[in-house]
Amino acid sequence: MTERRLALGRSEILAHRRLVGSLDKRLPTGKASLERAAWAGLQDSMPRAALLSIHARVEGTQSNALEDPFLVQVWGPRYSAYVIAAVDRAVFTLGRLPDEGKARRRAEDMATRLDTVLAGRAVAHDEAGRRVGVHPNALRYGAPTGRILIRWDGARQPTVWTVPPPAIDPADARHELLRRYLHVFGPGTPEGFAEWAGVSTGQARAAFTALGSLLMPVRTPIGDRWILGADEATFRAPPVPAAPARLLPSGDTFFLLQGADRELLVPDADRRAMLWTPRVWPGAILVDGELVGTWRRSQAVVTVEPWQKLTAAQRRAVEEEAASMPLPGTSSIRVRWPV
């Protein structure tokens, strides 16, 4: 690994993350854009979260976007529900498979038992658990084998089925998962990768070592970290104009952060407490490249809690974003502002 250490400030880091996250300018409609929007996976633990994350990144997103055959759902990092590109199944499953030991045996045993009892059928989550003889939530322990897919729309329990395992070495999948992490969340550390991906610290450190010369050490306001050498130009580039507004759903990749990374994104401790709550996180309001508040939705009403006074133009931009949300069965979405 090179000894040269590039100094990166907060503005450069956040500009890079917005750019690679397609939050400054939406991508054109199409398969390639869906895959790019899901490059680091789209957490879908809250109903419609992945759909709204796509909407924030891809032009013309429709309410049925998650039905696109190029996308699949898995229990991904930290066993959360994720929407990913179908071609990336190995990355987000085998990339998290333990190398050996009890956890590896548990994953393989669960996937095999589920495959045996389902015999090619897709069944409801609870029924699948009953057939295997375990609590339904235990089924997700088989997800890192890459053999389990799910379908969940937020209204009912997931449907579960099995598929053949991906034909790729788990170590190669983990190395690609690390590249995704560094590209979208970078600068990063082995510990940060381990926490985000849900792998052991030892696995994370081994993956960093394996990438070797592909990495570049950098100095940031929150300590020494690493980026992909291929991303140096993006970090150094002048920032592009930020989008007027984006409404990011709970768990969106842009603020799916822990520890010091949260402090970098939201320097004010009181505001961090409003965004990263102990229970279900609200959505985040991104205006002109900065997080400026939170939002929650109930049916056709989006209630916003801005952290600062917004101009009339900024308020209109937020209202236009809310009105464009492609939510099935919901029309004429309106924004409720604090009185």
Protein Blocks (a to p, Z undefined) as FASTA:
>chain_A
ZZbdcdddfklmmmmmmmmnopmbccdedjklmmmmmmnopafkbghklmmmmmmmpghi
afklmmpmkbccdddehhiacdddfklmmmmmmmmgcfbdjklmmmmmmmmmmmmmnnop
acdfklmmmmnopafklmmmmmmnopaccddehlaccdddddddddddfklmmmmmmmmm
mmmmmccdfklmmmmnopafklmmmmmmmnmmmpccdddfkbccdddfklmmmmmpccdd
ddfbdcddehiaklmcghjllmmmmmplklmmmmmgcblcdddddeehiafbdcddehja
ccdddfbdcdfklmmmmmmmmmmpccehiahiacdddZZ
